Amino acid sequence: MSVAALTPLSLLRRAERRLDQWSVESQLRARRNAMVASTALAQRRAEREEVEDFFAALAAPPARPATEVRAAR
């Protein structure tokens, strides 16, 4: 592009295009970051619930065998 072709109007249009591209690219990056963060949080939540279930099973009283249940009646 020659220097003569760089009129103020053409410079303004180029700046406008770059600004439009930036806003779209910024939105796409933000959306991708949000999806990655959401996936990581869901994985952490699943792991935390698995650990809670494990400890709840340890703290629960042991189940009595069926023969003991019948004898107690």
C-alpha positions as CSV (number, residue, x, y, z in Angstrom):
1,M,0.0,0.0,0.0
2,S,1.5,3.3,-1.0
3,V,1.7,6.3,1.3
4,A,-0.6,8.2,-1.1
5,A,-3.3,5.6,-0.5
6,L,-3.3,6.1,3.2
7,T,-6.0,8.8,3.4
8,P,-7.5,9.8,6.7
9,L,-10.7,8.0,5.7
10,S,-8.9,4.7,4.8
11,L,-7.0,4.9,8.1
12,L,-10.2,5.4,10.0
13,R,-11.7,2.3,8.2
14,R,-8.7,0.2,9.0
15,A,-8.9,1.3,12.7
16,E,-12.6,0.5,12.7
17,R,-12.0,-3.0,11.3
18,R,-9.2,-3.7,13.8
19,L,-11.5,-2.6,16.6
20,D,-14.3,-4.9,15.4
21,Q,-11.9,-7.8,15.1
22,W,-10.5,-7.1,18.6
23,S,-14.0,-7.2,20.2
24,V,-14.9,-10.5,18.5
25,E,-11.5,-12.1,19.4
26,S,-11.8,-10.9,22.9
27,Q,-15.3,-12.3,23.3
28,L,-14.1,-15.7,21.9
29,R,-11.2,-15.8,24.3
30,A,-13.4,-14.9,27.3
31,R,-15.9,-17.6,26.3
32,R,-13.2,-20.2,26.0
33,N,-11.7,-19.2,29.4
34,A,-15.1,-19.5,31.0
35,M,-15.6,-22.9,29.6
36,V,-12.2,-24.1,30.8
37,A,-12.9,-22.7,34.3
38,S,-16.4,-24.3,34.4
39,T,-14.9,-27.7,33.5
40,A,-12.2,-27.4,36.1
41,L,-14.8,-26.4,38.8
42,A,-17.1,-29.3,37.8
43,Q,-14.2,-31.7,38.1
44,R,-13.2,-30.3,41.6
45,R,-16.9,-30.6,42.7
46,A,-17.1,-34.2,41.6
47,E,-13.8,-35.0,43.4
48,R,-15.0,-33.3,46.6
49,E,-18.3,-35.1,46.6
50,E,-16.5,-38.4,46.1
51,V,-14.2,-37.7,49.1
52,E,-17.3,-36.7,51.2
53,D,-19.0,-39.9,50.2
54,F,-15.9,-41.9,51.2
55,F,-15.6,-40.3,54.6
56,A,-19.4,-40.6,55.2
57,A,-19.1,-44.3,54.5
58,L,-16.2,-44.6,57.0
59,A,-18.2,-42.8,59.7
60,A,-21.4,-44.8,59.2
61,P,-22.0,-47.7,61.6
62,P,-21.3,-51.0,60.1
63,A,-24.3,-52.8,58.6
64,R,-25.5,-55.7,60.6
65,P,-25.8,-59.0,58.8
66,A,-29.3,-60.2,58.0
67,T,-29.2,-63.0,60.6
68,E,-28.8,-60.5,63.4
69,V,-31.7,-58.4,62.1
70,R,-34.0,-61.4,62.3
71,A,-32.8,-62.4,65.7
72,A,-33.6,-58.9,67.1
73,R,-37.2,-59.1,66.1
